[in-house]
């Protein structure tokens, strides 16, 4: 190759090429500018001091890092993640990030080019975002390698490398708002290792962590507390002060502390054409849901904006995920077991999809929860699918309640979930033991009441089975008011559902009578008597000896409570007669126990001791032992011996009963009753301080369980 220069003498470097472009380096450097891409700070921004302080702490520790720090702000739709990162970025950027601040909205709506649109399935393209970042630096928007790349992935890699090169000299802040999926993030990291990337997403972006190269620090943005909500509401509604505090708390609870929804509510409350704050509260009281309260025919904007706020996360789900979300809206509470979510989904992978979309968050081992506003949105979407979802939900809970009931005792129950007659068949092993079962139902008790309310409308037969299967849980753990509530619903369902049959009605009258008797106020006892009478008459009419005998047993207990042990003994004798030759050893053992208790109340202490000893032997001889009732009998035996003036014969049975209750690991009404009796025993033995300690321990348990029996403990303790 001949490559020479002719035509005279040349001094200095010579450049020979087809095209030569020369640019003054100092002029090029001057053309670069410090990016400041953040949107404006939202009006009325409040609170978030703890999260802002944590972001400050993380930003202060960037020196010496080998790669940019990635921080993920996640939380429910409308939680204020974007407002937080914009506010924080604007207040800290100049001081900490001399390389400037880059900002991009990565949401599906941004990808569509239309703000606030719900239902767009795409997400912002990282390549387009990088071109905007590079352009903000007044550098050519495309790299030469990118323009000649054979495919999109290679072009993206070239743009990413160019962005890192352009940001390698000074730390910068990159704010990526509304990240839809983990794949959008890695190519958008800046070059300087002391840089910082703040992501906002409704999703926890678990897949970002799984890659290993990017391990974000996760900060969850929850709902605002009530004072912050008040401050935000005042600012947006332009109020000098919050209106009626009780009404305002209702508004806050209905918005679940979500700033996005609270802003819409405040804007509507400021509208005089919609009757202001009073109108908002009235609509909320009428509908119960903030979404419905915002839905007014005079101005559709509020409802549309609220649903758009929530709808984007729903729109990105697949068909199975959307269906599961809607069915979860039928569930009476916003918290669910993993197993139930899988049951409604029909496949385990849907849980992860809902979690990744930010629609579910962890609520502990084996459980998820949904923000209450999201749950209201799901309920709105799923209303037409109640007939599909409710049987799945009810069957799942019935499997658990019947398994727990079978573990609690061997009493007879009606219905297809229990064997009839005789003791129940062993259930599928849902729980390891009785305490695990009771703990599980304890956590679900309010959900079960909500399920009962749903079944009253949609499935009365299932409600009767549910009420029957919750007997042992409520009897052991208290919560008498919830127990009464469930059984009132069940009586109403059984009485007003043609074709349900006489046995469910008789059983529900009995269950309500039992719950009222257990709660035990004067009014409760009067109503319990009416319920037991209705159960007895219905059972006699259909020829069901067990339920008739149980109702007579309950009437005897009421007579005993009312100070008429003679009448109680008559009822117990009638209950034995009603059984006839029915094989029911457990029922006969219980009647012996009641007869011993009534005999003791009548002053027949030796007869009482004999009856109670017989009852204990009968329980001990049952094929399936019942330690709980055996303990109750021992307490009653101790009471009879104490009443007979023989405290030395009371101590042993009483301590055995208390040992059983302590072993159960959970305070209950029966343990409190035993402590009251031991206090009386210690008082009789001349140990007043020990007696007071037992009575105080009993009072503590009664108050924990909200039992009306606390009054007796207070009486024994006397004035404070």
Buried (B, 14 or more C-beta within 10 A) or exposed (E): EEEEEEEEEEEEEEEEEEEEEEEEEEEEEEEEEBBBBBBEBBEBBBBBEEBBEBBBEBBEEBEEBEBBBBBBBBBBBBBBBBBBBBBBBBEBBEEBBEBBBBBBBBBBBBBBEEEEBBEBEEBBBBBBBBBBBBEBBEBEBBBEBBEEBEEEEEBBBBBBBBBBEBBEEBBBBBBBBBBBBBEBBBBBBBBBBBBBBBBBBBBBBEBBBEEEEBEBEBBBBBBBEBEBBBBBBBBBBEBEEBBEEEBBBBBBBBBBBBBBBBBBBBBBBBBEEBBBBEBBBEBBEEBEBBBBBBBBEEBEEBBBBBBBBBBBBBBBBEEBBBBBBBBBBBBBBBBBBBBBBBBBBEEEEBBEBBBBBBBBBEBEEEBBBBBBBBBBBBBBBBEEBBEBBBEBBBEBBBBBBBBBBBBBBBBBBBBEBBEEEEBBEEBEEBBEEBBEBBBBBBEBBEBBBBBBBBBBEBBBBBBBBBBBBBBBBBBBBBBBEBBBBBBBBBBBBBBEBEEBBBBBBBBBBBBBBBBBBBBBEEEBBEBBBEBBBBBBBBBBEBEBBBBBBBBBBBBBBBBBBBEBBEBBBBBBBBBBEBBEEBEBBBBBBBBBBBBBBBBBBBEBBEBBBBBBBBBBEBBEEBEEEBBBBBBBBBBBBBBBBBBBEEBEBBBEBBBBBBEBBEEBEBBBBBBBBBBBBBBBBBBEBEBEEBBBBBBBBBBBBBEEBEBBBBEBBBEBBEEE
